Amino acid sequence: MCRFVLYLGPPLTLGSLFVEPSHSLIKQSIHALERDEPLNGDGFGVAWYAPDISPEPASFRSITPAWNNRNLLQIARVTRSPAIMAHVRAATQGLSVAETNCHPYTHARFAFMHNGDLGEFTRIRREMLALLSQRAFSAIQGSTDSEHIFGLVLDRLLANSGETVEQLAEALIDGVDHAVALSRSVGPDVHSYLNIALTNGACAVACRYTTDKPEHADSLYIHTGRKYVCRDGVCEMIAPEAGQGAVIVSSEPLSEDPGWQKMPVNHLVLIKPDRTTELRAWPTAAA
């Protein structure tokens, strides 16, 4: 399994997520606390938005471990953004370690990342591809279950424009439900674990989803506040202020400050353009 962080709020450096917190994403790549295998060294990726320049995100991905990439440390030190996705990978058994398999995946103005695995993926991969439009099919460059789920989600985004948080949520739910239905058609007793984050740079959705017992779901946390700040290695959220919010969704808390809330299993969180959040139960019986 992997670890990831999604941030929306006032611009901050990539290092505020990757490097500076006491349990930063780089530390989680070496010693994750809430998964059986603590190492996530099969590559990393980060996608960030510069809305004054382009609506489409930039990205940097590599198969090197996050803790050992000097370019990442240099970029993270000076790059600021109001919308960031960051991911450290532990490759699912049988899937190759390649740059094309590193998250986040991007297409047009959308960015997507996943922690977990889709049950029986190798048996349903052809069926998943057959469901895709030519544009979504062409967007898939790697071999992961994650990117194929993104293909399903992307088709819904392209159909509904993906401009609003409701459209993001609709696309995520629909894509996941289709993927899980295919999985169950060939392996009804095999479970899926789908912690996913999706953004268009202005708003975002994330889910903590499993077909297994709730206690087996992968960890996911939410933290909200006015601004996330790091001073002398101590990172915390400043108290909320209407319309000036910041939101972090993270596989594990980045810091020891209060306010980290574990996301309920089989729920999704909608992060709106004003940085207010809404939790919703997954709307189908599949969960």
Disulfide bonds with the S-S distance in Angstrom:
Cys230-Cys235 2.14
